[in-house]
């Protein structure tokens, strides 16, 4: 988790204490799970459920007052297609789902005219680097400025600037 989770942990602790201190009888097990991998995959809960049964009901005290329904700008996706992309072999970026991407890496099956065009564009833009790979592809890296998706103002999305760069190339298919 991140520093924004302190209130949720305290709410869960207070709820458990309330049931104990008030001697409230329960017919079910009451458990507080405090994860520490929220921002990057929830691997901790995956490990937990390997040894524990999933609850019938979960309450997640993770919000802002008075209520939070979601965060702006989050797109969580994995894409696959039946027809392979001919030019882009990989397009990866981000460490967490609720941040604006500060870096993306794109592996491209490039022709010499595209390489020449990208080299010219990159020489004028310090947000990009490019390297040639032994398999004939190139790796294009775009660097932006990350911010939390709830407060994206002032960020630079590396995926967007990379996509714009490629779309502006006349030798990119």
DAUR-V89018 format. One record per residue. RES is the residue in one letter. SS is DSSP state (@ for helix, = for strand, . for the rest). PHI is phi in radians with two decimals (* if undefined). NEAR is the number of other ideal C-beta (glycine too) atoms within 8 Angstrom. Layout:
res:ss:phi:near
RES:SS:PHI:NEAR
RES:SS:PHI:NEAR
//
This chain:
res:ss:phi:near
X:.:*:9
X:.:-2.23:6
X:@:-1.11:4
X:@:-1.37:6
X:@:-1.71:10
X:@:-1.05:7
X:@:-1.16:8
X:@:-1.11:11
X:@:-1.13:9
X:@:-1.19:8
X:@:-1.11:9
X:@:-1.09:11
X:@:-1.08:9
X:@:-1.11:8
X:@:-1.13:10
X:@:-1.07:10
X:@:-1.11:8
X:@:-1.06:9
X:@:-1.07:10
X:@:-1.19:7
X:@:-1.17:6
X:.:-1.60:6
X:.:0.89:5
X:.:-1.41:6
X:.:-1.25:4
X:.:-2.16:7
X:.:-1.70:3
X:.:-2.27:5
X:.:-1.30:5
X:.:-1.94:7
X:.:-2.44:5
X:.:-1.93:8
X:.:-1.83:6
X:.:-1.95:7
X:.:-1.53:9
X:.:-2.28:6
X:.:-2.26:11
X:@:-1.03:10
X:@:-1.35:10
X:@:-2.52:7
X:.:2.02:4
X:.:1.03:8
X:@:-1.09:8
X:@:-1.17:9
X:@:-1.26:10
X:@:-1.08:8
X:@:-1.15:8
X:@:-1.08:9
X:@:-1.29:9
X:@:-1.19:6
X:@:-1.95:5
X:.:-2.21:6
X:.:-1.34:4
X:.:-1.14:4
X:.:-1.26:7
X:.:-1.28:3
X:.:-2.49:4
X:.:-2.18:4
X:.:-2.03:4
X:.:-2.01:5
X:.:-1.47:9
X:.:-2.35:6
X:.:-2.80:7
X:.:-1.97:4
X:.:-1.29:4
X:.:-1.48:2
X:.:-2.87:6
X:.:-2.26:6
X:.:-1.68:3
X:.:2.91:5
X:.:-2.02:9
X:.:-1.16:7
X:.:1.36:7
X:.:-1.56:9
X:.:-2.26:4
X:.:-1.87:4
X:.:-2.70:4
X:.:-2.22:3
X:.:-2.17:4
X:.:-2.39:3
X:.:-2.39:6
X:.:-1.21:2
X:.:-1.71:4
X:.:-1.09:4
X:.:-1.19:7
X:.:-1.43:5
X:.:-1.78:9
X:=:-1.51:9
X:=:-1.61:8
X:=:-2.57:7
X:=:-2.54:10
X:=:-2.24:7
X:=:-3.04:9
X:.:1.61:10
X:.:-1.90:5
X:.:-2.58:7
X:.:-1.38:8
X:.:-1.93:9
X:=:-2.24:13
X:.:-1.26:14
X:.:-1.14:12
X:.:-1.65:11
X:=:-2.70:11
X:=:-2.28:14
X:=:-2.13:11
X:=:-2.18:14
X:=:-1.77:11
X:=:-2.20:13
X:=:-1.47:8
X:.:-1.94:10
X:.:-1.55:6
X:@:-1.06:6
X:@:-1.05:7
X:@:-1.18:12
X:@:-1.05:12
X:@:-1.06:8
X:@:-1.13:12
X:@:-1.14:14
X:@:-1.03:9
X:@:-1.14:8
X:@:-1.18:12
X:@:-1.17:10
X:.:-1.10:6
X:.:-1.82:5
X:.:-2.49:8
X:.:-1.26:3
X:.:-1.35:9
X:=:-2.14:13
X:=:-2.35:7
X:=:-2.49:12
X:=:-2.41:6
X:=:-1.65:6
X:.:-1.83:9
X:.:-1.15:3
X:.:-1.58:4
X:.:1.59:5
X:=:-1.59:11
X:=:-2.13:12
X:=:-2.02:11
X:=:-1.85:14
X:=:-2.04:11
X:=:-1.97:14
X:=:-2.03:9
X:.:-2.05:17
X:=:-2.38:8
X:.:-1.34:8
X:.:-2.58:11
X:=:-1.15:9
X:@:-1.09:13
X:@:-1.22:7
X:@:-2.35:6
X:.:-1.38:11
X:.:-1.09:5
X:.:1.65:5
X:.:-1.48:10
X:=:-2.29:10
X:.:-1.38:9
X:@:-1.08:15
X:@:-1.14:12
X:@:-1.19:9
X:@:-1.20:12
X:@:-1.19:14
X:@:-1.08:8
X:@:-1.10:8
X:@:-1.05:14
X:@:-1.16:11
X:@:-1.13:7
X:.:-1.42:6
X:.:-1.53:11
X:.:-1.30:4
X:.:-1.73:8
X:.:-1.70:9
X:.:-1.79:4
//
